[in-house]
């Protein structure tokens, strides 16, 4: 059986930067499940018509098709109960909180910091779509939205809950990583892949956690292509 993950790519097919896809890639590695990742771009909506969906990640596992990163994690726990990601109902409820924390607190701050790097990392054929859709969402141009100083200040404040937890344990889920870690770490992989911006001080406990996460699963995150690896792409 071939397991396939449709995964957002940028200016190079090897540049995979979606925070949501990274959640799933780590979850699959956690479960020890092999997967073929297929590059997908923002404007390639027709490629996902079979899933009745217009964005990634999309996981195809045999005859089962699952969309939305969080629902994919839930599916993996049901289909492959060994090495749980989210745990029982109470733990899963806490994981939902972390999902919203990552998406509503951390990602907006990171977006404000790296958005022009992100724009340059996107495939040229996707840039008009990205600019139009994001400027409509933000109510201003990408250039007006871009504010690294404000973004980093916002991110620094938003990281306080993580710092508290990471002073208690090596991972958000305790002594070993699981779903909570992957839900949050995805947004840092997003930034790492498209930008060289330093988001967190080396002295921050969050930085040490990021380093541990990058080394997991034979360096899954550390070995991922970055925009700085794409010849002529970074400026």
Phi, psi and omega in degrees: 000130178265125178260129187235135174240120173280124196228128184296131177239166182244223186296336172239142181299336179278349181273101184249116192232359183294128177298329182286321177292324178295325174305314185289320180298320176291322179297319178295319177296320177303320180279350183073029184258130177282149181210144170264124178262131179248126181294140180220144179244160184308321186268002182269057184297326184299331182294341181253010182302326181299334182266359184053046185212160183233017178209162180257161010279150168232124179254129174248115182238093187067240179265002182263132177241127182232134177243163181077126186301317182292319179293330176294318177299318178296318178299315181299323177292324178288316185280331183225078190292343177295146180054068183302147176266314190249339176084199182286184185301319180294315180294321180295325176297322178292323178297324177299321177300315181295326175302310182292325177300313180296317187281331186254344179247307185282312184297319177299322179292318178294318179303317182295332182280322192244007193300326180285328172296318178300314180302319180288337181277342182286147178303138182307326181291344181261351191291323179297317178298314182298313181299311183297315184290320182283323178293327175295318180294317185277339184073024179196169179289161177301320181295323178288325180289326184297118179206084183304321181298314178293319181298315181293323177295316178297318180294318181302316178293321183291339182278353183305315178300323178295318181300317179301314182292320185282353169278345181262330188211159181290331182226162180298327179270009176117225183285340180226152182284155174202205189305319181301317180297317183290324179299323182273320185295332181308321183289334177283326174294322175307308181293319182299321184287328187254352187214154174258011181297138175273111184269333187224136178296147178300334181276353184282135176301335176295324180298316179297321176296317178301318179297319178296319180295320180297329183275347182298152171054054178060036177074037181309312181281319184295328182273355182295144177299140175242163181300330179291346177273349183268113185302126177077001185270330186264132177213000000 
